[in-house]
Amino acid sequence: MWAGNVWRASLSGVPCGRRALSALAQLRGILEGELEGIREAGTWKSERVITSRQGPHIYVDGVSGGILNFCANNYLGLSSHPEVIQAGLQALEEFGAGLSSVRFICGTQSIHKNLEAKIARFHQREDAILYPSCFDANAGLFEALLTPEDAVLSDELNHASIIDGIRLCKAHKYRYGHLDMADLEAKLQEAQKHRLRLVATDGAFSMDGDIAPLQEICCLASRYGALVFVDECHATGFLGPTGRGTDELLGVMDQVTIINSTLGKALGGASGGYTTGPGSLVSLLRQRARPYLFSNSLPPAVVGCASKALDLLMESNTIVQSMAAKTQRFRSKMEAAGFTISGASHPICPVMLGDARLASRMADDMLKKGIFVIGFSYPVVPKGKARIRVQISAVHSEEDIDRCVEAFVEVGRLHGALP
């Protein structure tokens, strides 16, 4: 019956509304228990509020004075580059705020097609397809490409988006030890019975700053008739002589079949991702990739910014060349001070601390000294491998880097991380 416009139906004599409240109370109890467990483990992640544009020098809510930012993926400093911003404003004015549609209905503009062609030229591939993010690109690829007849072989430390994308497909799944080529070869031998075999790896691994041995991977793939997929999110724009990525860095551009990458890091820092590779694959993704078919088009302003970022990169490699020296400066000074820095020669410089609480507290004290860095702990990284991940940008000055090192030394001694 109706009473006061509220349906009063009951089940086993208990009103439905009361049952709903009971279920909500149960949910709250479960959630609070989970949240308290995160706090007790020292892995709680707080969000600091930036009140300025992204860059090496920022302002943070609740902190007086300017802050040096050492944890953004703004590798080339293009997220606030005046020409990039102007290109975004121009695209916004000419093409509007958004498309209110997915690509295949009425969401494809000339700027989307132009950017896809530019991405393909940049990577020296046949075609490219845009997504709202590289997470979506990874979610769309494997399910559309691989069937139960196929196999995918994945590095155990691949990015979460690769892992999630592989979970969505029905191919046979093999996981090989991180950078372990003997294990990869054993898995490739085991996978010979399948139709297609796809080796999937990050080019540069975001948590440890190490680089996949693509020469060895491509050699094994060739020997066992496999294809190679590389996620280049932490390589596009700054690794390799002209910033094409790890395949250029290691001389295997003609041996990597598929590349996924992002527009949200070095290429303007906004959002967006893409797949580039064989034209027939890109055509298939336009027909079957669910994140592409069911997500709104990339906003025109984002497309304009990314397109200009690529223009700047293809016009000159000066910015790219400045990265190596600045990265080496930070790594060598930190190691000389007694810190352990994971990876090698990558602007991702993980300061390994081991303890989650230590990483969190040191990051908090670094902010008090004017340095913005974040502690990483489980589940983002394995238990016992907590670290503060420092990221070098081409627009950091040598003085910025030296000031960051000095702050680390002071805070490290305060917390017993250094003698």
N, C-alpha and C positions, 0 to 999 in steps of 0.2 A: 504494500500500500504506500501511498504518498503521504508524508507528514511534513509540513513546512518546506515543501519543495525538495525534500531529501528522501531518497529511496531507503526504506527501512527493512528491506528484505533481510532475513537471517538464515543462518546455517547452523543446524543442531542447537537452535535456541539462542545463539549468540549473534547479535546484530553485526552486519557486515562492516559498518563503520568502526566498531570496537575491535574487530579482528584486524582491520587495516592499521589502526593505531598500535596494536600489539606487535604486528609485524614490523612497523617502523621503529618501535622501541628496541626490538631485537636487532634490527639492522644497525641502529645507532650504537648499541653495545658492542657489536662485532667490529664496527669501524673504529670506535674509540680504542678498543684493544689493539687493533692493528697499528693505529697511529702512535699509541704509547710505546709499542714495541720498537717502532722506528726511532722515536726520541731516545729511548734507553740505549739503543745500539749506537747512538751518536751519528746516525746517517740521515738525520732530518735535513731537508733541503729548503732553505729560505730563499726568497726572491728579493734581490736588491732592486730598488726602483731608480732607474737612470732618468734624470730630468733634462738631459741635453741630447743632442744627436750623437750617433755612434762615432767613435774615433779613438785615437790614442790618449786624448785628454777629454775627460767627461766630468759631469757633476752627478752626484748621487744623493737621493733624498735622505735627509737626516745627517749628512756628513758635510762639515764646513770645508770650503775651499775646493780647488780642482783635484781630480783623481787621475792617476795614470792607469790606463786600462790595459791589462796584460792577459785577458782571457777571451777576447772576441775572435771569431773566425774571419775577421776583416783583414785577411792576409795582405792584400795589396793597398789597403786604405781607400778603396773606391766607394765605400758605402756613403761617404760624405763628400766625394769629389764634386766640385762645382759643375763640371760638364755632365756628369752622371745625373746630378739633381736636375739640371736644366733639361736634359733629355726626358726625364720622367715628367716634368711639368708640361713639356710640349706634347707628349703623348696623352697626358690627362686632358689637356685642352682640346686636342684634335680628335681623340677617340673615346673620351668619356671615362667615367669612374669604373665601369665594369660592363660585362656583357649580359648579365642576367640569364645566362644560358650555358649549356655544354657545347663543346666544339662542333659536333655533327648536326646540331639543330640550327642555331643561329649565333654561334659563339666564336666563329673564326674570322679574324680580321687580317688585313694585309700585313700588319706588323707581326702577327704570330707566324705567318708563313716566312716572312723575311728573316726573323730571328732563327727559326728552325734551319733555314738554308745556311745562315751564317755559322751556326753551331756545327753543322756538318762540315763546312769548309774548314773551320778551325781545327777540328779533330781529324780532318782528311778522311771522312766517311761518306757514304752515299746519301744518307738522309738522317733526319732527327725528328723527334716528337716531344712536345712540351707537356709537362705535368704541373700541378700545383706545388709539388715538392719532390725531392728525390726519394723521400720515403714512399710517395705514391708511385714513382717510377719503379722502385724495387718491388712494390706490392703488385704492380701490373705486369711485370715482365715474365716471371717464371710460370705463373698460372696460364698465361696466354700461349707461351712457347712450348712448354714441356707437357707430355702426356704420361700415362702409366707405362708406356713402352720405353721411356727415357730415364736418364739418371742425372743428378746434379751432385757435384762434389764441392763441399764448402769448407773453407778455413774455419776452425773452431772459434776464432776471435773476430769473425766478421761482424759488421755493424748490425744492430738489432733489426733494422729495416730489411736487410738481406735475409736474416733468419726468418722474420715474419713472412716475407715474400715467398721463401722456399716452402714454408709450412702450408701455404695456400695451394701449392701445386700438387699434382698426384704422381709426380715422378718418384723414382726410387732415390732415397737420400743417403749420402755418404758424408761423413765429417772427418776431415784429416787434421792432424796436429798442427798447431800454429807454425807456419813457415817450414813445416817438416816435409821435405820433398820425397824422402824415402816412404813416408806414410802415404803421401799423395799417389806415388807410383803404385803402391800396393793396392790402394783403393781403385785406381784406374784399371789395373789388371782384373780386379774383382768385377768391375762394372762393364767389362767388354761385352757381356751378353745383352746389353741394352742398345736400343736404336741410336739415340743421340746421347752424348756425354758432354755435360757442360761443367767446366771448372769455374767456380765463383769465388772471387776474392776482392777484398779492399785493395786499392793500390797503395795508399798510406793509411795505416790503422790509427784511428783518432785518439785512442786512449794511451797508446804506448809510443806513438811517433815513429814506428818502424815501417819499413817499406817492403812490400811483397817482392820476392825474387822472380820477377816476371820472365826473365830470360830462361830460367830453369822450368818454370811453369809452362811456358809456351813450347819449350823443347819436349817436355813430357806429353803435352797435349798433342803435339804433332806425331809423336811416336805411337800414341794410342788412339789416334783418330778422334780427339775431343776438341770442343770449342772452348774459348776463354772469354769470360765475362769479368770486367773490372769496374768496381765502384770507385770513382775518382773525386769524390766530394772534397777530400783533404789533399788534393794534388792539382786539380784544374786551375790554371792561371798562374802557377808559380813554380811547379816542378818541371824540370827539363829546360833546355837552353832557351826555348821560346814560350815556356809555360803551358805546353800542351798536356803535361801530366807525366805519370810514371812510365807509361809506354814510350813516350819520347825520351825521358830520362835514361831508360834502359835499352833503347834502340829496338823496340819490338812493336812499333805502331802498325806494321803490316801483319802482325800475328795475333793481335787481340781482336776478337770478333765483335764484341758488344761493349759499349761504355755507357754507364749511367753516371750522371753527375748533377751538380746543383748550381743554381744561380744565387743561392742564399749565403754564400761564403765569399770567395775571392771576387766573383763576378757581380759586384754591386751590393751584395749583402742583404737583399730584400727577401725574396722567396722564389719558389719555382725550381723545377728539376727537369731532367730530360734523359731520353735514351737516344743514342746515336749508333748507327751500324748499317748493316745491309738494308737496301731499300725495301726488299720484300718483307723483312722482319718489321720495319716501321709500319708498313702497310697493314700487316697482320695486327699490330698493336692498336692501330686506329679502329680496327674492327672488333677487337676482343678485350682489350685491356680495360678492366672495370673502373679503375680510378680515373682513366681518361674519359670513358663513356659517361660516367655519372658524377663528374665534378665540374663545376663552373670553370670557364676559361681563365687563364692567367690574366690579372688586371692589366690594362694598357700601360699604366705608369710603371709597373714592374718590368714589363716587356721593354719599354723604352730605356729604362735604366740599365738593364742587362745588355741590351744591344750596344749602348754606348760604351759600357765597360769592355765588351769584346773588341770594339773598335780601338779603344785606347791600348789594349793589350797587343793587338795585331799590328798597330802602328810602331810600337817600340817595346823592346824588352829591357829597358833601363830599370823599371821597377822590379822586374823579376830578378835581375842580377844583384840588386841591393839586398835581397833577402838572405843570401848565403852568408855574407860577412856578418850581418847583425845576429843571425842565429848562432854562428860560431862564437861570437863575442859573449853572448849570454851563457851558452853551454860551458865554455872553457872557464869563465870566471866563477860559475856556480860549482863546477867540479873542483876547481882550485880551492874553493872555500870549504869543501868537504861534503857537499851534497851529491847524491846519486841521481843522475838524470837519465831517464830511459830513452831508448831510440837513438838515432844517429842522423845528424845533418838535416833534420826536419824542423820547421818552426814550431811544431808541437813539442814542448820540452817538459815532460812530466817529472816533477820533483818528487821522488819516491820517499814516502814516509811510513807506510805500512799500517799505522793505526788510524782509524776513522776519526776518533775524537781529536787526535793531534792535528790531522789535516784540517779539520773544521776550525779548531781554535787558532791555528796559525793563520789561516785565511782571514779570520775575523781581525786578528791583530795586524795583519798586513794592511787591511783597509784603514785602520787607525793611523797607519804611517803613510797613507795616501796611495796605496797600491791595490787595485782591484784584481783579485785572483779568487778562484773557487776551489774548495776541496772536493775531490771525487772519491766516493766510497761505494760499497755494495748497495744496490745491485748494478750500478753503472760499471764498476770494475769488480774483479773477484775479491772475496774476503781476504784480508791480510795484505792487500795491495793498494791501500788508499794512497792518494797522492794529491798534490796541487798541480794542476795542469796549467803551465804558462804557455802563452802563444805569442810569438813574435810577429809584428806587422812591419811591412816595408816603411811605414810612416813613423815608426818609433825612431827617435834619435839615439845616438850613442849615450848621451847623457841620461835619457829615459832608462836605457838598459842598465847602466851603472847604478842608477838610483834604485832600481828594482832589486838588483843583487845586494846592495847594501842593506836594504830593508829585510831581505831574506836572512842575511847573516845575523842581524840584530834579533829578529823574531826567532830564528832557529836556536840561538844561544839561550834566549829567554825560556824556551820550552824544552831545552835539553836535546834538541835534534842535532846540535853541533856542540863540540866540546868548548 
